[in-house]
């Protein structure tokens, strides 16, 4: 009889220990659950928005571990990296009433997550909708003030820069910054593409023909001028040559005149000229000359 109460007491003590252990486990689990719900882990490529009763209380913009009030505060995240939005193709009309199809994309990022959350309810889809509207309106305005030929020739980046300038700081009110606007395709509708290209080719052929004609005209003017200058130079050279020849012949005649005027030299020059005449008469292979005694040349050799 005495052993039964002792057994009952031991059993109660064991049950109490089990109860305490279970209570400790439950408390630990509750603490772990509360601790986990108090942690906020922010990555390098995101913002963490701490909301309290649905309203953004503060923003965590640096990577690391932070804390919040469990069950009262909640966490939303927004991307910090650069985002790409591919705009849908749209029709735009140029200043000369020509329709073109524009297919483009933009690069953007969130600069003010609090303002982004307040104006767009932290929705990337809503942000893309704003981007679509703003970019399309700016593209339409820029292209509507430009002719079709100017639009086509502006594909190298001038058109994109004009559209970005037109957008300006419109997106600042949403906490968004537009980094880049790029045109993937700016083409003509298929129904009039061939006709427009043929017209542009014809216009450029006409321009090329005009440049060719102007170049040929300039070349002919240069050739005519050059030929005239060459003719004048040749005429002056011939004139100088004739003057020199005349002066040379005059000098030659003066020398002969002086030579024949001097009696001491007259006989010598007559002898030399006779030899020249004799030499000129000796042609062919026969070098024999027969002179009559009364020949002037023979008189020079034999004397008078």
SULVEN-V648364 format. One line per field, one symbol per residue. psi: psi as a letter, one per 40 degrees, with the letter a starting at -180 (. if undefined). A space follows every 10 residues. Layout:
# SULVEN-V648364
psi: ???
This chain:
# SULVEN-V648364
psi: dddddddddd dddddddddd dddddddddd ddddddeeih hhidfiihhh ihfeihdihh eiiahaiihi ddiihiiiid ihihhhiiii hihidffhhi hhhiiihiih dgddddddde ffhddddddd dddddddddd dddeeiiddd ddeeeedddd dddddddbfd edeefihhdi hhhdhgiiid dedddddddd dddddddddd dddddddddd dddddddddd dddddddddd dddddddddd ddddddddde dhddeddddd dddddddddd egiaehfhhh iidehddddd dei.
